[in-house]
Amino acid sequence: MGVKCKACTAIFLILLLLGTMWLYGSLDQHLETCLKIYVPKYKAVSLNRVNSSEEGEAPLKVCPGQRFQVANLLAHLKAAPVSTNDVLLKPYLASWDELIKFMEALGPMVGLISQEIESKTAIIRDLTRKHEKEAEKRMKDKKSMTVGRNTGMVIPHKRPSNSSKTNHILSDETFVYISIRSMIKWEMKNGLVDFQKYTISGCRTLLRLHRALLWLQNFLQELGKDASEGEHLRRPSDLCKETYQRTLAQHHTWLVRRAAELAFIAMPERPFFYQLVCVETQAEAAVVLDRVVRAIEEVYKRTEGALVEHKMLDLP
């Protein structure tokens, strides 16, 4: 094996090792084991309807033959905001599913980064499933108590309680992982968030995803810009590196930053991005990316507000 081959192999192994350390906090816990429910009003939606804005923008194309679909991404992002300041978790995580596919499409080096992000979405989904099972068990226990009282049976260790009050509590606890604010409220109330040391919680995991979302929003925004007069369009790898340095890099160690920047070198050129979003020119890409960036901005702004309100921007 030649010197160049050995060097390439060494770089690949280093990136493979450090890829799982992508998001802040994973260096100390890199060995850790890395919503089935919508609110009643959130149902499956038509991509055409969701992708059509109030300004009458045309629906985005579904690109045949590829996993990443910008139309799906926009649909999930548009479905996430709820109320005046909240975000539904299920479409939020579905948005991340599409963004992960987007990163995976950029090649194996960038794909390593997406694996760490995917582990974060898995944590919130696992917490959701765990809580739903516990809530379902409590509901069954409550029904057993009711049957026991109606038949005159004595149920040991169970004290009579107000039925309507119990139903209300069970209902509230069943839907705690339905939105960002409901998750924050429940985890704070139950002591799952530690402001001094690392804990596995939905809030801490959300913060890591939130930081990564800002980086991707900035990258897509820069990618959609046209060249200045007399200049050529800049390379996606340079744009990705620069937006990373001014956003997510500040939460990473030197070693992780170097690994990330090495991964960006292998990023494809612009024609590949045009294909990813089903366009042929920079002007067409600018229109599509602007819609995606605006949708991300709304989700990011609402998430940022919830985290700031509960002083969670620096969770360990």
N, C-alpha and C positions, 0 to 999 in steps of 0.2 A: 504493500500500500504506500503510495507516494505521500510526500509531506503535505500537499494540498488536501488530499483525501482525509488524512489523519486530522488536519486542522478543522475541516468541515464536520467530521464526525464528532470531534470534541465540542465544537460550538453547538451542534444539535443536541448532544447529551446535556450540556449545561442549560440550554433553553428548556429542554424537557423537564429537568429537575426544578428549574425556577418558575416554570409556567404555572405551577400550582400555588406559587407565592404571590400571584398577581395583585390581589387586592390587599390593602393594608390590614394587618392583624393576622394574616395567614402564616407569617414567618414563624411565630411562636407556636402556632397550632396547626402546622401543615400536616401533622399525622392524624388529625381528627377526622372522623368519618364525615368525609365530605358528603285550587279552591274548588274543591269539588263544588262549593256553594257559591252561587251568585245571590245578590239580593233579589227579592221577588221581581223587581221591576227590570232587572238586567237579564235579557234573554238573548238567544242567538240572533245575530243581526245580519242583514244583507250587506255585502261589501259595497255594492253600488250606493245604497242609502247612506251608509256611514261615510264613505269617501266623498260624497257630494256635500259641499259646505253650503252655508246659508247664502254665500255669494254666487252660487250656481256653478262651482267648479266641476269639471267633468270627473267621473270616477276614474281611478287609476287602473291600468291594465294588469291583468294576471299574466305573469310571464310563464310560458310553457317550458317544461323540461328543467326546472331548477327548484331547489328547496326553498330558498329565500324568496318571499313575495312582498314587495313593497306595499302592495294593496292591503295585504293582511296586517302588516305593521301599522299602517295608518288607521285601519279599522279598529284595531285593539287600542291604539293610543287615543282615538276619539271616544271610545267607549269607557275609558278609565275615569275621567273626571265625573264626579257626582256631587250633588248639593252645590254649595258655593265655594267650598274650600277643601273637599275631600277627594280621595282617589280610591276606586275599587281595586282590591288586590288581584282578583282573578284576571281581568284584562291587563293590568299592570304587568303581571308575570308573563302573560301571553305575549305582550310587547317585547319583553326580554327574550322570549323563545325565538322570535323573529330576528332580533338583533344578534343573538348567538349564531343563528344560521348565516346572517350577513357576515359576521367575522370568520366563521368557518369557511365560507366561500373564498376568502382572501388568501387561503393557503395554509399549510400545516403549521407554520411558525406563528401566525396570528391566531390560528385555531387553538393553539395551546393556551392563549390568554382567555379564550371563550370558555374553556373547561372550568377555570376557577370561578368565572361569573356564573356558569351553570350550577356549580355546587352551592352558590349563594341562593339562587332561586329554589333549589331543592330543599334547603333548610326551612324556608318559609312554608313551602308546601308540606313538608313533613310535620312541622308544628301545627299546621292547619288540620291535617288528617288526625294527628294525635288528639287534638282538642275536640274534634268532632266525635271521635270514638268515645272519649270520656264523657262528653255531653250526652251522647246516645245511651251510654250505660246508666247515667244518672236518671235519664228519662224513663228507662225500663224499671229501675228501682222505684221510682216514684209511682209508676203504674202498678207495680206489685203491691205497694203500700195501700193504694186505693182499693184494689181487689180484696186485699186482706181485711180492710175495715168493712167493706160491703158484705163480706161473707161471715163476719163475726170472728175471724181468726185473729189471734194475737201475734203480731209481728215483733219479735224481740229487737231491742235497741232502736226502735223507730218511734219517735214522738209524733203525735198528731200535729199537722200544720195546716195553715190556710191554703186551700187548693189553688185559688186564683193567684195568690202571691208566689207560690212555688212555680206555677206555670210561667209567670212573668220572669222570674229569675232564670229558669231553665232556657227560656226563649232568648233572653239577653246573652247568656253565656254560650249559647249555640252559635251565635253569629259574631263572635269577637274577632275573627280573622276575615271579616268581610271587606273591610276597608283599612286604609292606613291609620286613620284616626281611631277607629274602634280597636285596632290591634295595639296601638300605643296606650290607649286608655286602660285596656285590660292588663297588659303586661306591667304597666306602672302600678296599678292597683294590687297586683298579685306578687310584686317584688321580683319580677323576672329581669329587670333592667338594673345593672350595677354601673354607677358612674365612675367607679374607682378601679375596677378590674374586669378582665375578660369574662363574659358569660355568653352562652348560646341563647340568643333571643331574636325575635323577629325585628325588633327595633335596631339592634346593632347590625344585623344583616342588611336591613333596608338602607342604613346609612352607607354601607359599602356599595350597594347597587346605585344609590343616589349619586355618589361621587363619580362612578363609572359612566352614568348617564350624562353627566355634564360634559365629560370628555367626548363622548360620541356625538352629542348635540353640536359641540364646537367643531368637531371634525367634519360632520356632514354639512354644517353651515359654510365652512371654508371651501369644501369640495364643490359647493354650488355656486361659488362666486366666479365671475368672469375675470379674465386677465385685464390688468391695467393697460392703458393705451401704450402701445409700443412694446409690450412685454408678452411673453409666452405664458400659457397656463402652467401653474406650478405642479410638481409631481405629488401625487397622493401620499407617498411615503414621507415626504418633507412636511406636508400639512399635518399628517397624523402625528409625527414626532413633535412638532411645535405645539399642537393643541394638547397633547399629552403632557408636555413639560409645564404648561401654564395651568393645568387642572389637576389631573390625577397624580402626577409625579410628586407633588408636594406631600403626599401621604405615603410614599414608598421610600425604602432604603436605597442607598446608592447601588447595591447589587441588583435589586429588582429593576431599577430604572435602566441600568445598562442592558439587562436581558430584554426588557421591553423594546428599547430602541434598536437592538439587534434584530428583533422580530419585524420591526417596521421596514427594515431595508428590503425585505423580500416581498413587500406589498406590490400588487399588480399596478399597471398604468391605467390611465383614465378610460380607454375603450372598454376595459373589463367592467368598470363601474357603470358605464352606460348600459351595458348588457344586463347588469344586475337589476337595474331599475327600469328596464324596457324602454330605453330611449336611444337616439342615434347621435345627438349633438349635445354640446355643452349648454346651449340655450334651453333645450328640453329638459336636461338634467336639473338645471337651476330651478325650473318650475316645480318639478316633483320633489326635490330635496327641500325647497322652501316650505312646502306643505307639511312635510315630515318634521322639519325642524320646529315649526310653529306648534305642532301637536306635542312634540317632546317638551317644548318650553312650558306649555300649560301644565303638563303633568309634573315637571320639575318644580315649577313655582309653587304648586300646591303642596308637594312633598316637603320642599324647603320650609314653607310656612309652618307645617306641623312639627317638623324637627326643631326649628328655632323656638317655637312656642314652648316646647318641653325641654329646651336646652340640651339637645341631643346631637349637636354637630361635632362633638369631640368624644363620643363614646369610645372607650378603649377596645 
